[in-house]
């Protein structure tokens, strides 16, 4: 989730191009003789040319604004953009292909599967081993095989419903199946299917690994963590995002420090939630590189350097551009604590002490720099609130009544009439569109903190605002209709963690 991942259209700009000013016809001077006036045909051609120039100028201006991060432009309708979900099928490798809104009209998934029954009774699925969907009669034997395969995979683990009062099993099953469709055989967990989202962000991938872990699908979690271990740079960092084949995306985005903390937390979560203990040695080099990088990065105050976080916004645009946001500090703290615990399990007492000491320095800095202002996004008087306050609460940190109060404050300031929340106070994007990952984060921390009713309300809102196929979208518009790509992997992961937290306590590093 990020400003750069917001719905926008990128218009190509030739190298060195700059926005052009519209060319307007010069007015006729008062003394101009009538004979110099243009004919109606010439005037029509002139007006047509002016309109073309204006359109070109507008497109160039839009492109320049987008290139500098200064605009959020609605995505024009295009085939598949408004897809309410993916159609898949049993078998390996798993392939998900978006359904068009027209095909999805009156359609529904067959229970516990990614196979879609169309309004006319026929069935749409991706055959085993294929990547192109087909439409067949319901009696086709490939339909039964695909449904059995999907249902058997779900049965290998748990499908959390949110406890006795939850009733959200169907949403959880859909979220799990969608996560599987978004995770490639090499472990690249994609944010979504659409081109701007068809990348693997280490941050989102960490949560997908945690979701697969908590629902009893360790092999999928292990594939994601191994992918991250292979992609990691020698200095412990990750690129901002990766292509599905594992190559880094070279688009000028700086590495994002919070990803180190989230991957460390996910590796620890996998280990303590029943992952194969023999897997830790294979992941240990990744853990050590990331934790060493974080420990070395702390300044004299105990804070990591300023960096973009889950908003993916240039840190120089923050209220305090010199210091990191809470969106960086929270994951760094959770990651160092997780790494220290992993070091103890691995018999690395010296590293456990080093990283625990570094975590304490971050914790002390958090208390000095952020707590006096009520844990805003930037540590300044009058700092704006954002969802990253949940990063210093369960399940990422032990409960603190002051943090709980700050979370309530953030929820109130970010609330929207449609029932969801903005990513942050005075959000620079569309002001009346709710974001589902942020809503799910508030639900997750409520569930992990024992505030069951609050959690159920958030999760219930998410369930009620899914697409017509029951898929979790990225955003919800002012009228309550899904917006942005669906499914969004990060939201699916957070919902699964939240529903699981309502059924059994989640570990806290």
C-alpha positions as CSV (number, residue, x, y, z in Angstrom):
1,X,0.0,0.0,0.0
2,X,1.4,3.3,-0.9
3,X,0.9,6.6,-2.6
4,X,2.8,5.3,-5.6
5,X,0.6,2.3,-5.6
6,X,-2.5,4.5,-5.8
7,X,-4.7,4.3,-8.8
8,X,-3.0,6.5,-11.4
9,X,-2.3,6.7,-15.1
10,X,1.3,7.1,-16.2
11,X,1.6,9.0,-19.5
12,X,4.9,8.5,-21.2
13,X,7.1,11.6,-21.5
14,X,10.0,11.6,-24.0
15,X,13.4,12.2,-22.4
16,X,13.9,15.9,-21.8
17,X,10.3,16.8,-22.5
18,X,8.5,19.4,-20.5
19,X,4.9,20.4,-20.3
20,X,3.8,22.5,-23.2
21,X,1.6,25.5,-22.9
22,X,-1.6,25.5,-24.9
23,X,-1.5,27.6,-28.0
24,X,-4.5,29.9,-28.3
25,X,-5.7,31.8,-31.3
26,X,-4.7,35.5,-31.3
27,X,-7.7,37.8,-31.0
28,X,-8.6,39.9,-33.9
29,X,-7.6,43.5,-33.4
30,X,-10.5,46.1,-33.4
31,X,-9.3,47.6,-36.7
32,X,-8.9,44.3,-38.5
33,X,-10.8,44.5,-41.8
34,X,-13.5,41.8,-42.3
35,X,-11.7,40.5,-45.4
36,X,-9.0,39.0,-43.1
37,X,-11.6,37.0,-41.1
38,X,-11.2,33.3,-41.6
39,X,-13.9,31.2,-43.3
40,X,-16.1,28.9,-41.2
41,X,-14.2,25.9,-42.5
42,X,-10.9,27.4,-41.5
43,X,-12.2,28.5,-38.1
44,X,-13.4,24.9,-37.5
45,X,-10.0,23.4,-38.5
46,X,-8.3,26.0,-36.3
47,X,-10.6,25.1,-33.3
48,X,-9.9,21.4,-33.9
49,X,-6.1,22.0,-33.9
50,X,-6.3,24.0,-30.7
51,X,-8.3,21.2,-29.0
52,X,-5.6,18.7,-30.0
53,X,-2.8,21.0,-28.7
54,X,-4.7,21.5,-25.4
55,X,-5.2,17.7,-25.0
56,X,-1.5,17.1,-25.7
57,X,-0.5,19.8,-23.2
58,X,-2.8,18.4,-20.5
59,X,-1.3,14.9,-21.0
60,X,2.2,16.2,-20.7
61,X,1.4,18.2,-17.6
62,X,-0.2,15.1,-16.0
63,X,2.8,13.1,-16.9
64,X,5.2,15.6,-15.4
65,X,3.2,15.8,-12.2
66,X,3.1,12.0,-11.8
67,X,6.8,11.7,-12.5
68,X,7.5,14.0,-9.6
69,X,5.0,12.3,-7.3
70,X,2.7,15.3,-7.3
71,X,-0.5,13.9,-8.7
72,X,-3.0,11.1,-8.2
73,X,-5.0,10.7,-11.3
74,X,-7.9,8.3,-11.7
75,X,-7.3,5.2,-13.8
76,X,-9.3,5.3,-17.0
77,X,-11.5,2.2,-17.5
78,X,-9.7,-0.6,-19.2
79,X,-10.4,-4.3,-19.8
80,X,-10.0,-6.2,-16.6
81,X,-9.2,-3.2,-14.4
82,X,-12.5,-3.5,-12.5
83,X,-12.2,-7.3,-12.1
84,X,-13.9,-8.5,-9.0
85,X,-11.5,-11.4,-8.5
86,X,-9.3,-14.1,-10.0
87,X,-10.4,-17.4,-11.6
88,X,-8.1,-20.3,-10.9
89,X,-8.2,-24.1,-10.6
90,X,-6.5,-26.9,-8.8
91,X,-3.1,-28.2,-9.7
92,X,0.5,-26.9,-9.9
93,X,1.6,-24.3,-10.6
94,X,-1.4,-22.3,-9.4
95,X,-2.5,-19.6,-11.9
96,X,-5.0,-16.8,-11.3
97,X,-6.5,-14.9,-14.2
98,X,-8.8,-11.8,-13.6
99,X,-12.5,-12.1,-14.5
100,X,-14.2,-9.3,-16.4
101,X,-17.1,-7.6,-14.6
102,X,-19.4,-8.8,-17.4
103,X,-18.5,-12.5,-16.9
104,X,-18.7,-12.1,-13.1
105,X,-22.3,-10.8,-13.3
106,X,-24.4,-13.3,-11.4
107,X,-21.3,-15.6,-10.9
108,X,-19.9,-17.1,-7.7
109,X,-17.1,-19.3,-6.6
110,X,-17.8,-22.9,-6.0
111,X,-17.3,-23.5,-2.3
112,X,-13.7,-23.7,-1.1
113,X,-12.3,-23.2,-4.5
114,X,-11.1,-20.7,-7.1
115,X,-13.4,-22.2,-9.7
116,X,-16.2,-19.9,-10.8
117,X,-19.8,-20.9,-11.7
118,X,-21.2,-18.4,-14.2
119,X,-24.7,-17.1,-14.3
120,X,-25.6,-19.5,-17.2
121,X,-24.6,-22.5,-15.1
122,X,-21.3,-23.2,-16.9
123,X,-18.0,-23.1,-15.1
124,X,-14.9,-21.1,-15.7
125,X,-11.5,-22.4,-14.4
126,X,-7.8,-22.6,-15.3
127,X,-7.0,-26.2,-16.1
128,X,-4.3,-27.9,-14.0
129,X,-0.9,-26.8,-15.2
130,X,-2.2,-24.2,-17.5
131,X,-2.4,-20.4,-17.4
132,X,-5.4,-19.7,-19.6
133,X,-9.0,-19.9,-18.3
134,X,-11.6,-22.0,-20.1
135,X,-15.4,-22.2,-19.8
136,X,-16.8,-25.7,-19.6
137,X,-20.0,-27.5,-18.6
138,X,-20.5,-28.1,-14.9
139,X,-20.3,-31.8,-15.6
140,X,-16.8,-31.6,-17.0
141,X,-14.5,-33.8,-14.9
142,X,-11.9,-31.1,-14.7
143,X,-14.3,-29.0,-12.5
144,X,-14.6,-31.7,-9.8
145,X,-10.8,-32.3,-9.9
146,X,-10.1,-28.6,-9.5
147,X,-12.6,-28.2,-6.6
148,X,-11.2,-31.2,-4.8
149,X,-7.7,-30.0,-5.1
150,X,-8.5,-26.5,-3.7
151,X,-10.6,-27.9,-0.9
152,X,-7.9,-30.4,0.0
153,X,-5.3,-27.7,0.2
154,X,-7.5,-25.6,2.5
155,X,-8.1,-28.7,4.7
156,X,-4.3,-29.2,5.2
157,X,-4.4,-26.2,7.5
158,X,-7.0,-24.1,9.3
159,X,-9.5,-21.6,7.9
160,X,-10.1,-19.1,10.7
161,X,-13.6,-17.8,11.2
162,X,-12.9,-15.4,13.9
163,X,-14.2,-17.5,16.8
164,X,-17.7,-18.4,17.7
165,X,-19.1,-14.9,17.1
166,X,-17.1,-14.4,13.9
167,X,-18.8,-16.2,11.1
168,X,-16.2,-15.2,8.6
169,X,-14.9,-18.6,7.4
170,X,-16.0,-17.9,3.8
171,X,-14.0,-14.6,3.7
172,X,-11.0,-16.4,5.2
173,X,-11.1,-19.3,2.7
174,X,-11.3,-16.8,-0.2
175,X,-8.4,-14.8,1.2
176,X,-6.3,-17.9,1.6
177,X,-7.1,-19.1,-1.9
178,X,-6.3,-15.7,-3.3
179,X,-3.0,-15.5,-1.5
180,X,-2.1,-18.9,-3.1
181,X,-3.0,-17.6,-6.5
182,X,-0.8,-14.5,-6.0
183,X,2.2,-16.6,-4.8
184,X,4.4,-17.8,-7.6
185,X,6.2,-21.2,-7.5
186,X,9.5,-19.4,-6.8
187,X,8.0,-17.8,-3.7
188,X,7.4,-14.3,-5.2
189,X,4.2,-13.2,-3.4
190,X,2.6,-10.6,-5.7
191,X,0.6,-7.6,-4.3
192,X,-2.1,-8.2,-6.9
193,X,-2.7,-9.2,-10.5
194,X,-2.8,-5.7,-12.1
195,X,0.3,-4.4,-13.8
196,X,1.1,-1.6,-11.3
197,X,0.6,-4.2,-8.5
198,X,2.1,-7.2,-10.2
199,X,5.3,-7.0,-8.1
200,X,6.6,-8.6,-4.9
201,X,7.1,-6.0,-2.1
202,X,9.2,-7.5,0.8
203,X,6.8,-5.8,3.2
204,X,3.7,-7.4,1.8
205,X,5.5,-10.7,1.3
206,X,6.4,-10.8,5.0
207,X,2.7,-10.6,5.9
208,X,1.8,-13.3,3.4
209,X,4.3,-15.6,4.9
210,X,2.9,-14.9,8.4
211,X,-0.7,-15.5,7.1
212,X,0.3,-18.9,5.6
213,X,2.1,-19.7,8.8
214,X,-0.8,-19.0,11.1
215,X,-3.2,-20.9,9.0
216,X,-1.1,-24.1,8.9
217,X,0.4,-23.8,5.4
218,X,4.1,-23.8,6.2
219,X,5.4,-24.8,2.8
220,X,4.0,-21.7,1.2
221,X,5.4,-19.5,4.0
222,X,8.8,-21.2,3.6
223,X,8.8,-20.6,-0.2
224,X,8.2,-16.9,0.4
225,X,10.9,-16.6,3.0
226,X,13.4,-18.5,0.8
227,X,12.5,-16.1,-2.1
228,X,13.3,-13.2,0.2
229,X,16.6,-14.8,1.3
230,X,17.7,-15.2,-2.3
231,X,16.7,-11.6,-3.2
232,X,18.4,-10.0,-0.3
233,X,21.5,-7.8,-1.0
234,X,24.8,-8.5,0.7
235,X,24.3,-5.4,2.9
236,X,21.1,-6.8,4.3
237,X,18.8,-4.6,2.4
238,X,16.1,-5.4,-0.2
239,X,15.0,-3.4,-3.2
240,X,11.7,-1.6,-2.8
241,X,10.0,-4.3,-5.0
242,X,10.7,-7.3,-7.3
243,X,9.5,-8.7,-10.5
244,X,7.8,-12.1,-10.4
245,X,11.0,-13.7,-11.6
246,X,12.9,-12.3,-8.6
247,X,14.8,-9.5,-10.3
248,X,14.7,-6.1,-8.7
249,X,12.6,-3.4,-10.2
250,X,14.8,-0.6,-11.4
251,X,12.4,2.4,-11.2
252,X,14.4,4.8,-9.0
253,X,12.6,3.9,-5.7
254,X,15.0,3.9,-2.8
255,X,15.2,0.8,-0.6
256,X,12.7,1.0,2.3
257,X,14.1,0.3,5.7
258,X,10.9,-0.9,7.2
259,X,11.0,-4.0,5.0
260,X,14.0,-5.3,7.0
261,X,12.0,-5.2,10.2
262,X,8.9,-6.9,8.7
263,X,10.9,-9.7,7.1
264,X,12.7,-10.4,10.4
265,X,9.4,-10.4,12.2
266,X,7.9,-12.8,9.6
267,X,10.9,-15.2,9.9
268,X,10.5,-15.2,13.7
269,X,6.7,-15.7,13.4
270,X,7.3,-18.7,11.1
271,X,9.7,-20.3,13.6
272,X,7.7,-19.8,16.8
273,X,4.4,-20.8,15.2
274,X,5.5,-24.3,14.4
275,X,7.7,-23.9,11.4
276,X,10.3,-26.5,10.8
277,X,13.1,-25.8,13.3
278,X,15.6,-27.2,10.8
279,X,14.7,-24.3,8.5
280,X,16.3,-21.7,10.8
281,X,19.9,-22.5,9.7
282,X,18.9,-21.9,6.0
283,X,17.3,-18.6,6.9
284,X,20.0,-17.5,9.4
285,X,22.3,-15.7,6.9
286,X,19.3,-13.5,5.9
287,X,18.4,-12.8,9.5
288,X,21.9,-11.9,10.4
289,X,22.5,-9.6,7.5
290,X,19.2,-7.7,8.1
291,X,19.5,-7.4,11.8
292,X,23.2,-6.3,11.6
293,X,22.2,-3.6,9.1
294,X,19.4,-2.3,11.4
295,X,21.7,-2.4,14.5
296,X,24.4,-0.5,12.7
297,X,22.0,2.1,11.3
298,X,20.9,3.5,14.6
299,X,22.1,7.1,15.4
300,X,23.2,8.6,18.7
301,X,19.5,8.9,19.8
302,X,18.8,5.3,19.0
303,X,16.7,5.9,15.9
304,X,17.2,4.5,12.4
305,X,17.7,6.9,9.5
306,X,14.8,8.5,7.8
307,X,13.4,6.3,5.0
308,X,10.2,5.9,3.1
309,X,7.9,3.4,4.7
310,X,4.6,1.6,3.8
311,X,3.3,4.9,2.3
312,X,6.3,4.8,-0.1
313,X,6.6,8.5,0.1
314,X,9.8,10.5,0.0
315,X,10.8,11.1,3.6
316,X,11.7,14.7,2.7
317,X,7.9,15.3,2.4
318,X,7.2,14.3,6.1
319,X,6.6,16.8,8.9
320,X,10.0,16.0,10.2
321,X,12.2,15.1,7.3
322,X,15.3,14.6,9.5
323,X,13.9,11.7,11.5
324,X,12.2,8.4,10.7
325,X,8.4,8.1,10.8
326,X,6.7,5.7,13.1
327,X,6.1,3.6,10.0
328,X,9.9,2.9,10.1
329,X,10.5,2.9,13.8
330,X,7.8,0.3,14.6
331,X,8.9,-2.4,12.2
332,X,12.6,-1.8,13.1
333,X,11.8,-2.3,16.8
334,X,9.8,-5.5,16.1
335,X,12.4,-6.8,13.7
336,X,15.3,-6.4,16.2
337,X,13.4,-8.0,19.0
338,X,12.5,-10.9,16.7
339,X,16.1,-11.3,15.5
340,X,17.4,-11.4,19.1
341,X,14.9,-14.2,19.8
342,X,16.0,-16.1,16.7
343,X,19.6,-15.7,17.7
344,X,18.9,-17.3,21.0
345,X,17.2,-20.2,19.3
346,X,20.2,-20.5,17.0
347,X,22.7,-20.6,19.8
348,X,24.2,-17.2,18.9
349,X,24.3,-15.6,22.4
350,X,26.5,-12.7,21.4
351,X,24.2,-11.7,18.5
352,X,21.1,-12.1,20.7
353,X,22.7,-9.7,23.2
354,X,23.7,-7.2,20.5
355,X,20.4,-7.1,18.8
356,X,18.4,-7.0,22.1
357,X,20.5,-4.0,23.2
358,X,19.8,-2.3,19.8
359,X,16.1,-3.0,20.3
360,X,16.2,-1.4,23.7
361,X,17.9,1.7,22.2
362,X,15.1,2.0,19.7
363,X,12.5,1.5,22.4
364,X,14.0,4.2,24.6
365,X,14.1,6.6,21.6
366,X,10.4,5.8,20.9
367,X,9.6,6.7,24.4
368,X,11.5,10.0,24.2
369,X,10.7,11.1,20.7
370,X,7.2,9.9,19.9
371,X,5.4,9.2,23.2
372,X,5.3,12.9,24.4
373,X,3.3,13.8,21.3
374,X,0.9,10.9,21.4
375,X,2.7,8.6,18.9
376,X,2.1,10.6,15.7
377,X,3.6,9.7,12.4
378,X,6.4,12.2,12.8
379,X,7.8,13.1,16.3
380,X,6.7,16.7,16.4
381,X,4.3,18.8,18.3
382,X,1.0,18.6,16.4
383,X,2.2,15.6,14.5
384,X,-0.4,13.9,12.3
385,X,-1.7,10.5,13.2
386,X,-1.5,7.5,10.9
387,X,-2.1,3.7,10.9
388,X,1.5,3.0,11.8
389,X,0.7,3.5,15.4
390,X,-0.6,-0.1,15.2
391,X,3.0,-1.2,14.5
392,X,3.9,-0.7,18.2
393,X,0.9,-2.6,19.5
394,X,0.0,-6.3,19.6
395,X,0.9,-8.5,17.8
396,X,4.1,-6.6,17.0
397,X,4.7,-5.3,20.5
398,X,3.4,-5.9,24.0
399,X,0.3,-3.8,25.0
400,X,0.8,-0.3,26.4
401,X,-2.2,1.7,27.6
402,X,-0.8,4.9,26.1
403,X,-0.4,3.3,22.7
404,X,-3.9,1.9,22.9
405,X,-5.2,5.4,23.5
406,X,-3.2,6.7,20.6
407,X,-4.7,4.0,18.4
408,X,-8.2,5.1,19.3
409,X,-7.2,8.7,18.6
410,X,-5.8,7.7,15.1
411,X,-9.0,5.7,14.3
412,X,-11.2,8.8,15.1
413,X,-9.0,11.1,13.0
414,X,-8.8,8.8,10.1
415,X,-12.5,7.7,10.1
416,X,-14.6,8.1,6.9
417,X,-18.4,8.2,6.6
418,X,-18.3,5.0,4.6
419,X,-17.1,3.2,7.7
420,X,-13.5,2.6,6.7
421,X,-10.4,4.7,7.3
422,X,-7.8,6.8,5.5
423,X,-4.1,5.7,5.7
424,X,-3.5,8.8,7.8
425,X,-4.8,12.1,9.0
426,X,-5.0,14.8,6.2
427,X,-4.2,12.1,3.7
428,X,-2.9,13.6,0.5
429,X,-4.7,11.2,-1.8
430,X,-8.4,10.9,-2.5
431,X,-10.1,12.2,0.7
432,X,-13.2,10.0,0.7
433,X,-11.8,6.6,-0.3
434,X,-11.1,4.1,2.5
435,X,-8.1,1.8,2.3
436,X,-8.6,-1.8,3.3
437,X,-5.1,-2.6,4.6
438,X,-5.3,0.2,7.1
439,X,-8.8,-0.9,8.2
440,X,-7.5,-4.4,8.6
441,X,-4.5,-3.3,10.6
442,X,-6.9,-1.6,13.1
443,X,-8.9,-4.8,13.2
444,X,-5.8,-7.0,13.7
445,X,-4.4,-4.9,16.6
446,X,-7.9,-4.9,18.3
447,X,-8.1,-8.7,17.9
448,X,-4.6,-9.3,19.2
449,X,-5.2,-6.9,22.1
450,X,-8.4,-8.6,23.3
451,X,-10.8,-5.9,22.0
452,X,-13.0,-8.4,20.4
453,X,-16.0,-6.2,19.5
454,X,-13.8,-3.6,17.9
455,X,-12.1,-6.3,15.9
456,X,-15.4,-7.9,14.8
457,X,-16.7,-4.5,13.6
458,X,-13.6,-3.9,11.5
459,X,-13.6,-7.4,10.0
460,X,-17.3,-7.2,9.5
461,X,-17.0,-4.0,7.5
462,X,-14.3,-5.6,5.4
463,X,-16.5,-8.6,4.7
464,X,-19.4,-6.4,3.7
465,X,-17.3,-4.4,1.3
466,X,-15.9,-7.2,-0.8
467,X,-16.4,-7.5,-4.5
468,X,-19.3,-9.4,-6.1
469,X,-17.2,-12.5,-6.0
470,X,-16.3,-12.1,-2.3
471,X,-12.8,-10.8,-2.8
472,X,-11.0,-8.2,-0.7
473,X,-10.2,-5.1,-2.7
474,X,-7.5,-2.5,-2.1
475,X,-9.9,0.4,-1.5
476,X,-13.6,1.2,-0.9
477,X,-15.1,4.3,-2.5
478,X,-17.3,6.9,-1.0
479,X,-20.5,5.1,-2.0
480,X,-19.3,1.8,-0.5
481,X,-18.3,0.1,-3.7
482,X,-14.9,-1.7,-4.0
483,X,-12.2,0.3,-5.7
484,X,-8.7,-0.6,-6.8
485,X,-7.4,-4.0,-7.6
486,X,-8.9,-7.2,-6.1
487,X,-7.6,-9.2,-4.5
488,X,-5.0,-7.2,-2.6
489,X,-2.6,-9.7,-0.9
490,X,-1.7,-7.5,2.0
491,X,-5.3,-7.0,3.0
492,X,-6.0,-10.8,2.7
493,X,-3.0,-11.5,4.9
494,X,-4.1,-9.0,7.6
495,X,-7.6,-10.3,7.6
496,X,-6.3,-13.9,8.1
497,X,-4.1,-12.8,11.0
498,X,-6.9,-10.8,12.6
499,X,-9.4,-13.7,12.3
500,X,-6.7,-16.1,13.7
501,X,-6.1,-13.7,16.6
502,X,-9.7,-13.9,17.6
503,X,-9.4,-17.7,17.9
504,X,-6.1,-18.0,19.7
505,X,-3.4,-15.5,20.9
506,X,-0.7,-14.5,18.5
507,X,2.9,-14.5,19.7
508,X,4.6,-11.2,20.3
509,X,8.4,-10.8,20.0
